[in-house]
């Protein structure tokens, strides 16, 4: 599920103390690790921006995140909708034609480059991590790899907060100690042919997307009321095909 760098980022966040929220800690760490001027993290849904800015390293980054919500355009909207990073190295050249209102506003705010990284689990949209820079130019290959690691870590943070409302188990440990969750994870592994770690992430992402708890989703899986597939929602509610229909 996670490469060593993602696990390292999450471990640092898990020991960072409770004075600052996990999304704020992640954005600050990302700012320190990369040659950027600001970082913002926002929630997204299948319908687009949710209007929730999880964290931002400064007021300018927060305003640019909120501006994209208001306008319905910008790199975070495009990255979430397309499911791929949006890397714009020079807003002066391409920003205004690509995003007429957002591009002009970002340039007025002194931003010259923006890099938006989608936070997704399969087809489920979770959010976007936006990186802003005052100088033009692409991220180097090592910097892009680092940025993608922070995006994966941000995805884990969002799902963790949804599961635990900011408290409870650690970021790097199991999300739930109850046997039913682990049993459901094993069943999803078989249904999708993926690893246990990937299955656990799918379970959490479906809970996030549907607004239900992980335990409730797990119960449906264990009782064969739900089967996981590759659909947009990640899960299908149907009867176990191996069971016979009741005949009355």
N, C-alpha and C positions, 0 to 999 in steps of 0.2 A: 504493500500500500504506500509506504513512504520510503524515499531514499534517505541516506544517512544525514544529509544536510537538513531535510525537513524535520527529521526526528531531533536533530540538535537544536533547531529553532524552537520547537515546541517544548523541549526540555528547559531551555532558558526561560521561556515564558512561564512555565509551570512553577519555577522557583523565583519569579520576579516580585512576589508580594502582592497583596490585595489592595494597595493604595491606588493603583492605576488599573483600569480595565484591561482585559486581555487584548481587545482590538487596538487600544491605544498603545499598549506595549509593543504589539507587533508592528504597527505603523512606525513607531519611533525606532525600532530595531532595523526595519527596512530602510529608513532614511539614513541611518548610520552606516549601513552596509553597502549602499549603492550611491553612485554619483548623480543624485537627484536633489531637487530643492524642496519637494513636498510630497506627501503620501496621503491618500485617502482610501477608505474602504466603505463600500455601500452595499446594501442588500438589493437583490433583484428578484423578480419573479418571472414566470413564463409570459406575463403580459407586459414586462418591461420594468422600469425602476419602481421600487416599492416606496420611495420617498424617505428611506431611513439611511442616514449616514452613521455608520457604526463608529468611525473614528477618523480623525484627520490630524496631521502634525502641526497645522497652523490654520489661522482663520481664512487665508486665501484658498488653501486646498479645500476646506469645508465649503466655502462659497461656490467654488467651481463644481464640487459634487452636487450641491443643491441646485445649481443653475442647470445642470443636465436633466435633473428631475423636472424642473419647471419647463424647460424647452422641449424635452422629449428627443433631444439630439445630443451627440457628442460621443467621444470614444468609449465611455462606459456602456452606453446604450448599444453601440455597435458591437462591442466585444461580447456582451451578454447575449445579444440576439444571434450573432454568428457563431458563438462558441469558440472563437479563436482570438489570440492576442491582437490588439490594434496598436501598432507601433508607428507613431507619427513623429519623425525626427525634426521637422521644421514647419511649425504652424504658419509662419509667415508666407511660405510657399504654397502649402496645400490646405492649411487649416480653414480658411474662410470658404473656399469652394466646397470643401468636404462637409463642413458644419458651419454654415454661414453665420448664425448668431453666436453659437458657442465659440467658434474660432476667433471672432472679433473680440469677444469678451475676455477670452484667455490671453490674447495678445495685449489687450489694454491692461491686464493684470500683471504683465511682465513674464508670462509663460511662453517659451519658445518651442518646447517639445513635450509630448505627452505619450505615455505608454500605459495602455489599459489591458489588464490580464483577467480573463473571466474565471470565476470560482464556480466550478461545476463538478457534479458527480454523474457521469454518464450524460443523459439528456436533461437532468434536473439542474436548473439554474439556481445558484445560491447567492452570488453577488459578484462584485468586481473590485479588484485592487488597482487603483490608479496612481501612477507615478508622474509627477510634474517636474520639469526642469527649466531653469532660466536661460540655458544656452542650447542652441540647436545641435543635432547630431544623434546618430543611432547609439543604442547600447551596444557595447562590445559583446562578443559571444559569451565570455565568462560572466559578465554582468547580467545578461539575459537569463542564463542558467540560474544565477542567484535569485533573480526576480521571480522566476517560475517556482523556485523552491519556496519563496515567501508566499506566493499565491496558493500553493498547496497547503502550506501551514495556515493561511488565512481561512481556507475552506474548512479545515479541521476545527479551527477556533469557532467559526460560525455554527457548525453542527454541534459542537460541544456546548455552546451557550444555549442553543435550542433545547438540547437534551436536559441540561442541568440548571438552566436559568442563572448561569454565572457561578454556581456553587457545586459542591458534590465532588465527584471523582476527578482524578488528575487528567490532564490533557493526554499524557502519554500512556495511560493505563486503560484497562477495559472500561467501556462506558456503563456497564451494568453488571453486577455480580450475580444476578438471578439466573438460574439455570435455563429458564424459558428463552431468554435473549440469546444465550449461547446455543441452545438447541435450534432456534430459528436461523441463526447465522450458519450453522452447519447445513440446514436444509436449503438455504439460498445458495450456498456453495455448490450443492449438487444441481440445483435448478439451472444455474447460469454457467457452471463449469469454471468457476473462478476461485481464488484463494479465500481463506477464512477472513483475512484482513480486508480484502476487497468487498466481501459479502457484508461485513460489519459496516463498512462505509456506505454501501447501498441501503442497508437497513436504516441507518441514521438519516441519509439524504431523503428517503421516502417519507420518513416521519416529519422532516422539515418541510417538504413540499406539500404535505397534506394537512399540516397543523395538528398532527396527533402525536402521542408519546411513543417512544421507542418500544416500551412495554406493550402498548396496545397493538402495534403493528406486529411485534413478535408473537403475541397471542394468536393473531389471525393466521400467521404463517404456520405455527405449530398445530393449530386446529384445522389446517388445510382450507381455510376460508380465503386465503390469499396466496398467489404464486407470483414470483418475481420473473419479469421478462425484460425485453429491451424497448418497451414502449416509452413514451414521453414521461409518464408518471413513474415508471420503474416497476409497477406492480399491477397485477390483474386479480380482481376478486372473482373467483369461480370455484366450482366444486373440484375436488381431487379426481382426476380422470381414472385413477386406479380403483376408486370406490364405486360400488354399484348404486344405482338410483333406488331409493325406497319404492317398493311397489305396494300399493294399498288396494 
